[in-house]
Amino acid sequence: MIAPTRCAILAGEGGPSRLADRPGLIETLLWELARFGFERAVLLAEGSASPLHAAARLAGPKFGIEVETAAGIGQTGSAGALRGIGPPSDDAMFLVDDRYAFDFNILDLIPLLASIPSASVAMALRRPADGTQAATLNLENERFIGVSEPGGATAPFSAAGVFLVRTSALAGFAERGSFEHDVLPQLVARGLVCGRDYDSAMFSFEGSDRTASEARPAWTRPRRPAIFFDRDGVLNQDHGYVGDIGRFHWTKTAITAVKLVNDRGYFAFVVTNQSGVARGYFDEDAVRRVHKHMQCELRAHGAHLDAIRFCPHHPDGVVERFAKACACRKPRSGMVLDLLDTWPVDVERSLLVGDKPGDLAAAQGAGIAAVRFDGSDLEAMLRSHLQSRRA
């Protein structure tokens, strides 16, 4: 099962890093990686880019992401620098080139790579604005069958700066050179690369498609609509106080429903009452283990939850510190309001999905629209709702 949580950031190959001369971009990039569930990032940059290294190490802990910094990309190119960081513990790792910003569900590359076992690399694609860019790639059924030089007759695809690479492919990298311009064409020629078009959500900092001034605003944290999911009875079957992985079972199409939300560019949140903690049936760590299990299974399918909030309280609890009425337990709105305070949410376009009256009341108290899940097909219900709101 491919579910990497490590990402290498290629900063400044072929020139000054775009992150270095735009303060705050490294923090925004790490924030984006963290919300997609990355736990570790390796920043590969010029040895002279110490301010960028310092900024990355300072920003990482803010978002719960471990940042490792490594120099040498200027001397060896990205291919050599990747060899130098050593084999990751994951079976695959993501690469992000700082020349491009991304605003799409990059985890979608995980099921793409898994669907083609013989492929070593899955890559995001974009359609160049003109025919003057570097070599373009011939794509057939999401597998590359060749590289064409500028001006040749080819499908209009080129690399968009986001790659998912199997660990086994790292051993074959050249000691020097560019991953994108030297290594990738060789892998394409061997039939080891697949790709998918995310053109609508990609742009370049280099100015070939848009100028840097046009690109810069997309590196702020844009407001997005969010889907707030209740957990028990919506995402998983409600067996009553589900506090361990063995009793956790997804509802029908729950995983694909979360991925739909991710693919549409919405935040995906969970707000769940877990009074089993107050009642002494399990502790907070048990709840967190269940949530980690959820995230791992979602990730393998190219999906994720941006944030999870749970309320461990109940006024009838037997564990003293949790035995109280609180502002976070639904039907009160505390968990939803906390997410609205800490995430850039477009409230008017957001939705809470619950299966109980208390869920709907919590949404109403926070000014969020709500819909009651009937237990049938979560993805179909969400797809219909999102379509009607778009109309």
N, C-alpha and C positions, 0 to 999 in steps of 0.2 A: 504494500500500500504506500503510495507516494503522498507524503504530507509534510513537506519541508517547512521549517520555521527559521531558516537562515537566509540572509540576503547579502550579496556583495554589491557595493555601490562603486561604480567606476567613475571617478571624479577627475576630469581634466585630461583625458587622453587626447593627444594631438593639439593641446593648447591649454590656456588657463581654465580652471574649473568654473563652471557657471555658478556653482554653489559658493565659491570663494568670494566672488564679487557682488553677490546679492545677499546681504545680511538677512538672516531669518529663514532662508530657503532650506538649509540643512535641518533646522528644527521642524519645518513643515513636512519635509520628506520623511523624517523619522516618525513624526506623528502619523502620517499616512501608513507607513509600514507597520507601526504598532497596532493600528486599528484593524489591519488585515491579519493580525495574529503573529507577526514575526517577533521572535524572542531575541534574536541575535542579528547584528549587522556588522559587516566588515567594510570599512571605508578605505578604498584604495586610491591614493592620491600622490602627487609629487611630494618629495621629501621636504620641499620648502613650504608646503602648505600647512605649517604648524597651527596657524590660527583656525583653519578649517578643522583640523584634528581636534583641537581643544574645544571648539564649539560643538562638535559631534559628541565628544565624551561628556560634555556638560548637559547636552540636551537629552541623550539617551535615557538616563534614569528618570527623567520627568514622565516618560511614557512607558516605563517598565521594559525597555529594550536595552540589551547589553551591547555596547558598541566597542568594537576592536578596530584599531587604526593601523594601517600598514602603508609604508612608502614604497616607491620603486616603480610606479606605473610609467614615469617619465623615462626611466632607463630601459625597461624591459617591455613596455607596452602592457595592455591589459592581459594578454595571454600569459606572459611571464609572471605578472603580479598575481594572477589567480593560482598559478602553480605554487607561488611562494607562501600562500596562506595555509597550505596544508589541506588534507582531505577533510571535508566536513563530516560530522557524525551522521547527518541525515543521508538518505539515499539519493537526494537531489538538492540543489540550491538555486535560488533566484539570483539573477544579475540585473541590475538597474543602471543604465547609462545616464549620467547627469545632464547630457545634452537635451534630453527629452523630459517633459512632464507627463504624467499619466493620470487619467481620471476614468478608470474602468476597473472591473473586477479582475485583478491580475491573477487571483486564485483559479480563474477559469482555465488557466494553462495546465493546472494539475490534472483534471480529467482528460484534457486533450493529450498530454504526454502518456498518461496511463492507457489510453485507448489505442496507442500505437507502440507496442512493446519494443519494437526494433528501433524506434527513434531515440536519439540521445539528447536532442534539444527541441523544446517547444518555444516558439517565439511569437510575440505580438507583432502585428503588421499594421501598416498605414498606407494610404494611397497618396503618393507624392502629388503636389499641386501642379507640377510640370514635369517634363521629360528630361530635365537637366541634372537630376540627382545621380548619385552613384548607382552602381549596378542594381538592377531590379531582379526579382525572384519569380520564377515560373512555378505556379502552385497548381496541384491537381489533387482533389479530394483531401485537402489540408496537408498534403505532403509535397515538399519541394522536389522538383525534378530537374532543376538546372538554374544557372545564373546567366542573366543577359546584361551586356554592357549598355550604357546609355545610348538611346536611339534605336535599339533593337526592338523587334516585335515581341512583346512580352506582356504578361498580366501585370497591371500597375501596382505592384506591391514592393515595399522596402521595409527594412527593419525599423521598429518603433522604439527600440531601446529597452525592452523588457524581455528577458529570456529565463526559461527554466531548464536547467542542465542536470542531467544525471551525473552522479558522482563518478561513475565509471568512465565518463568522457573526459574528466579533468586530467587523467593520466596521459591522455593523448595530446594535450596542448603543447604547442611549441614553446621553447624556452624564451623566445622573444617574439614580439609582434602583437598585432591587434586581434582581439577575439573576433570582432565583427568583420574585419576586412581580410584577415589572414586565415583564421581557424574556421570560421563559419562557412566560407565557400567550400573548403575541403570537406566539411561534414555534409553540406548540401550535395556535393558531387558523389558522395558515398551513400546517399539516400537516407541520411540519419537525422534529418531535420523536418519538423512539421510546424505549421503556423496557422493563425486565425486572424481575421481582419477585425480590428477595433478602431477603424479610421475615425469614426465620429467623435471619439474621446481622446484622440492623441494630437499633440502638436510639438513642434521643435523649438528649442531656444535659439537655434543657430540662425534663424531668420530666413531659411529657405522656403518655409511655408508661411510663417508670420514673423513679424519683427519681435525682438526681445521685449519691447515695451508692450506689445499686444499680448505676448505670452505671460508676462509677469503676473497679472491679476489671478490667473488660474492657480497660482501657487499659494494664494491665500487659502484659508479654510472656508470654502463656500458653504452657504446654508443649503441644507438638503432636507427633503421630507424624510420622515422616519416611519417605520412600522414597529410598533410596540407589541410584542407577543407576550401573552400569558404563557406559562410553561405547562403545568399539569392540566391535561384536558385539551390543550391546543397543540403544543409541539410534541408532547409525549402522552401516552395513555395514563390516565389518572387512576392508579392502583391504590391510592391513599397513602400519603406520606412516603413518597419515593425518595429515599435517602441513600440508596446505593446503586451502583451501576447494574447489578444483576436484575434489578426491578425496573430499570429504565428501558422503555420501548417507544420508539417514535410512532406518532400517528401517521396515517396514510398521507404520503406526499409531503410530509413536513420538511424534509431535507430539501427537496426541490422547490418548496415554497420559499424557504430562506434564500436559496440561490437566486430565485426570481427577483427577490427584493434587492440582493446584491447586484445583480446584472442590470437592474433598472436604475442603479445609482442612489438608492435610498439607504439610510442607516437602518440597521437591524438591531433592535434592542429586545431584551427580556426583562419583564417586571413580574416577579412571582412571590406570593406568600409562601413561606416555609415554616409554618408554626410547629412542625415536628421538632425543631430545635428547642423551642420554648417548652414543649411537652416532654423533652428528654428522650425522644426516639432516636435522634442522631445529633451530631454537633455541626457547627458551621463548616469545619473542614470536610465533612462528608458531603455537604451541599456543594462545596467548591470542587470536589472530586467528580461529582456528577456533571457539573458544568464543564470541567476540563474534558471529560469524556465526550460531551456533546460537541465541543469545539473541534476535537480531534476527528470525530466522524464527519462533521460538516466539512472540514478542511480537505479530507480525502475526496470529497465530491465537488470541490471548488467553491465552497460556501463558508460563511463565517458570521458570527454575531459580533457587532461592534462593541457592545457593552451589555453586562448583565447586572441587574439589581435584585436582591432578594431581601425579604423582611423576615427575621427570625423570631419576631415577637408575637405574643398572644397574652391577653389579660388573664387567661385561665392556666397559664403555663406553670410548670413545676420547677423550672430552672430559674432561680430568683432574678438574675440580671436580665432575663428575657421576658419575665412575667409582667407585662405592662401593656397598656394601650399606647399606641404610638402614631406618629403622623405618616409613617411609611406603609403601614399595613392597609391593603385595599379592603374596603372601598375608599379609604382616604388616598390622596394623590401624591404622597411624598416621593415615591420612587420615580414617578413620571416627571415631577417638577425638578427633581435632582438632575435627571438627564437633560432636561431643557436648560438648566442652569450651566451645565458643563459641556454641552455639545451644541454646535451651530445648526439647530433644527428649524426647518420651515414648518411652523406649527399648523398653518392653515391647510397644508397639503399632507399632513401626517394622519396616521390611523392607529388605533389600538384594536387588537384582535383578542377577544376573551371568550370564555364559555360560561361565565357566571355574572349575575347582576352586579356584583361588587367590582368586577373588571370594568364594566361599562360606566359605573359611577366614578371610578378613579379617573377615567378618561374625561368625563364631563367636568370634573372638578379642575382639571388641568387645561381645559379648553381644547381638547383633542377629540376628533371624530372617533367613533367606535362602531364595531360590528361584532355580532355574536356568532361564534363558530358553532356549527351544528354537528360537528364530529364526523363529517363525511370526507370531503376532499379539500384540504387546506389550500393547495396550489391553485386549483380551479376557482375556488372562492376568491382568493387574492387576485388572480389574473383578471377575473371579471370585474372586481372592484376597481383595480388600477386602471383598467380600460375605460370604465365609466367615468372616472375622475379626470382622465385625460381628454375625454370627448368634450 
